[in-house]
Amino acid sequence: MFAQFEAILGDGERVDFSIRRQGDRLTVLIQPCFKGPEPAIDDPQLEQVRAALSMPLCVTDTAANLDREFPSSLLQYVGGVSDGKTALSQALSRIKEAGKTATTLVAPSTAGEAQPTEATAEPRENGTAAIGAHSSTASKSLF
């Protein structure tokens, strides 16, 4: 059982166990406590994925039933969390690589490029700029 937990826990992460008796039943709560998203990536959807991976496992049953069925439930739960963490890690790697590629593609190269002149950068009488105005490579963006 602990090998499965080792597989889903990153450095500094933990899983909290709680067992509570309610009459003739026990409630077992397993709460993963994972680190937040990486600081370089500020994406609400990724935060939602991390939150989903942190969903607890809570089972209430008799001790006899828990002895019999809880180990397989736990293995299934840990397997799902492990698959999710792997998918998240792969997605974050793809996002980082895409960011590096995008930065490389839009890096300004001023050598040999004509800069707009004052005459072409001034707005026309109708409020629009002349063609080629404001075409500095320093402002290129994919977004």
C-alpha positions in Angstrom: 0.0 0.0 0.0 2.8 2.5 0.8 4.5 1.9 -2.5 1.4 3.3 -4.2 1.4 6.4 -2.0 5.1 6.9 -2.7 4.3 6.9 -6.4 1.7 9.7 -6.2 3.5 11.9 -3.7 6.0 14.6 -4.9 8.7 15.9 -2.7 7.1 17.7 0.3 3.6 16.4 -0.4 1.6 14.3 2.0 -1.5 12.2 2.4 -3.6 12.6 5.6 -5.5 9.6 7.1 -8.5 10.0 9.4 -10.6 7.2 10.9 -13.8 8.1 12.8 -16.2 5.8 14.5 -19.9 6.4 14.1 -21.8 3.7 16.0 -21.0 0.4 14.4 -19.5 2.0 11.3 -16.1 3.5 10.6 -15.5 6.5 8.3 -12.1 6.4 6.6 -10.9 9.7 5.0 -7.8 9.9 2.9 -6.9 13.5 1.9 -4.0 14.1 -0.4 -2.2 17.5 0.2 -0.4 18.3 -3.0 1.6 21.4 -3.7 0.0 24.2 -5.7 0.6 24.8 -9.4 4.1 25.9 -10.5 4.7 29.6 -10.0 5.6 30.1 -13.7 2.2 29.0 -14.9 -0.7 31.1 -13.8 -3.7 29.3 -15.3 -7.0 28.8 -13.4 -7.8 25.6 -15.4 -4.5 24.0 -14.2 -5.4 25.0 -10.6 -8.7 23.3 -11.1 -7.0 20.1 -12.3 -4.7 20.2 -9.2 -7.8 20.6 -7.0 -9.4 17.6 -8.7 -6.3 15.5 -8.0 -6.6 16.5 -4.4 -10.1 15.2 -4.0 -10.3 13.0 -0.9 -11.4 9.4 -0.6 -14.1 8.9 2.0 -15.6 5.6 2.8 -18.1 4.7 5.6 -18.8 1.0 6.3 -18.4 -1.7 8.9 -15.0 -2.7 10.0 -15.4 -6.2 8.4 -16.5 -4.7 5.1 -13.6 -2.2 5.2 -11.1 -5.0 5.9 -12.4 -6.9 2.9 -13.1 -4.1 0.3 -11.1 -1.0 1.3 -7.7 -2.2 0.0 -9.1 -2.6 -3.6 -10.9 0.8 -3.3 -7.6 2.4 -2.2 -5.6 0.9 -5.0 -8.2 2.1 -7.5 -8.2 5.6 -6.0 -4.4 5.9 -5.9 -4.2 4.6 -9.5 -6.6 7.3 -10.6 -4.6 10.0 -8.8 -1.4 8.7 -10.3 -2.8 8.8 -13.8 -4.1 12.3 -13.3 -0.7 13.5 -11.9 1.1 12.0 -14.9 -1.3 13.7 -17.3 -0.9 17.0 -15.5 2.9 16.7 -15.6 2.9 15.9 -19.3 0.5 18.9 -20.0 2.7 21.3 -18.0 5.8 20.1 -20.0 4.0 20.7 -23.3 2.9 24.1 -22.2 6.5 25.0 -21.2 7.8 23.8 -24.5 5.2 25.7 -26.4 6.1 28.8 -24.5 9.7 28.4 -25.4 8.9 27.8 -29.0 6.6 30.9 -29.1 9.3 33.0 -27.5 11.8 31.8 -30.1 9.5 32.5 -33.0 8.6 36.1 -32.0 12.0 37.2 -30.8 12.7 40.6 -32.2 15.4 40.7 -35.0 16.0 44.3 -35.9 18.8 43.6 -38.3 17.8 44.6 -41.8 14.3 45.6 -40.9 13.0 49.1 -41.9 11.7 51.1 -39.0 8.6 53.2 -39.6 9.2 56.8 -40.2 7.6 59.7 -38.4 5.5 60.4 -41.5 4.1 56.9 -41.7 3.5 56.6 -38.0 1.3 59.7 -37.7 -2.4 59.1 -37.9 -4.3 60.3 -40.9 -7.1 62.8 -40.9 -9.7 60.1 -40.5 -8.1 58.7 -37.3 -6.4 55.7 -38.8 -2.7 55.1 -39.1 -0.9 54.7 -42.4 -0.1 51.2 -43.5 3.1 50.0 -41.9 2.7 52.3 -38.9 3.3 50.8 -35.5 4.9 47.6 -37.0 7.8 47.4 -34.5 9.0 43.9 -34.0 9.3 44.5 -30.3 5.5 44.4 -30.0 4.9 41.1 -31.8 2.8 38.6 -29.8 0.9 35.4 -30.4 -1.9 36.7 -28.2 
